[in-house]
Amino acid sequence: MGLLDKFAGRMSLMNEMFGRTGAVSGQNLEDGGVAGLHQAMFRCAKCDSVEECKQFLAASDGPIEPQAFCPNAKFIASMREA
């Protein structure tokens, strides 16, 4: 797998995680969340819990809570509060 494929896979997981946790909305992005989202992309790209993330996301179809294994769990929580 090439570097771009790996990055695309991670961003797909991040997109699903952020969407299903309700972390990203138009309003919180307007309120300064874009800079934090940029940093979240790097945390996700460097994450060592890819298989755990895939299994966690596959285990449920509905809304989810961010898990401790996720390096963006605190960011997700802060975005949900915004």
Solvent accessible surface area in square Angstrom, and as a share of the most:
residue,aa,sasa,rsa
1,M,195,0.87
2,G,41,0.40
3,L,143,0.71
4,L,147,0.73
5,D,88,0.46
6,K,91,0.39
7,F,74,0.31
8,A,60,0.47
9,G,35,0.33
10,R,30,0.11
11,M,38,0.17
12,S,70,0.45
13,L,24,0.12
14,M,16,0.07
15,N,112,0.58
16,E,69,0.31
17,M,3,0.01
18,F,8,0.03
19,G,56,0.54
20,R,42,0.15
21,T,7,0.04
22,G,48,0.46
23,A,0,0.00
24,V,54,0.31
25,S,54,0.35
26,G,51,0.49
27,Q,108,0.48
28,N,5,0.03
29,L,48,0.24
30,E,137,0.62
31,D,94,0.49
32,G,54,0.52
33,G,7,0.07
34,V,93,0.54
35,A,73,0.57
36,G,20,0.19
37,L,39,0.20
38,H,92,0.41
39,Q,96,0.42
40,A,0,0.00
41,M,61,0.27
42,F,103,0.43
43,R,81,0.30
44,C,16,0.10
45,A,27,0.21
46,K,153,0.65
47,C,19,0.11
48,D,145,0.75
49,S,26,0.17
50,V,28,0.16
51,E,106,0.47
52,E,87,0.39
53,C,15,0.09
54,K,95,0.40
55,Q,124,0.55
56,F,45,0.19
57,L,7,0.04
58,A,84,0.65
59,A,87,0.67
60,S,43,0.28
61,D,144,0.75
62,G,31,0.30
63,P,126,0.79
64,I,16,0.08
65,E,102,0.46
66,P,27,0.17
67,Q,65,0.29
68,A,109,0.84
69,F,46,0.19
70,C,15,0.09
71,P,60,0.37
72,N,3,0.01
73,A,20,0.16
74,K,177,0.75
75,F,33,0.14
76,I,0,0.00
77,A,42,0.33
78,S,56,0.36
79,M,10,0.04
80,R,95,0.35
81,E,147,0.66
82,A,79,0.61
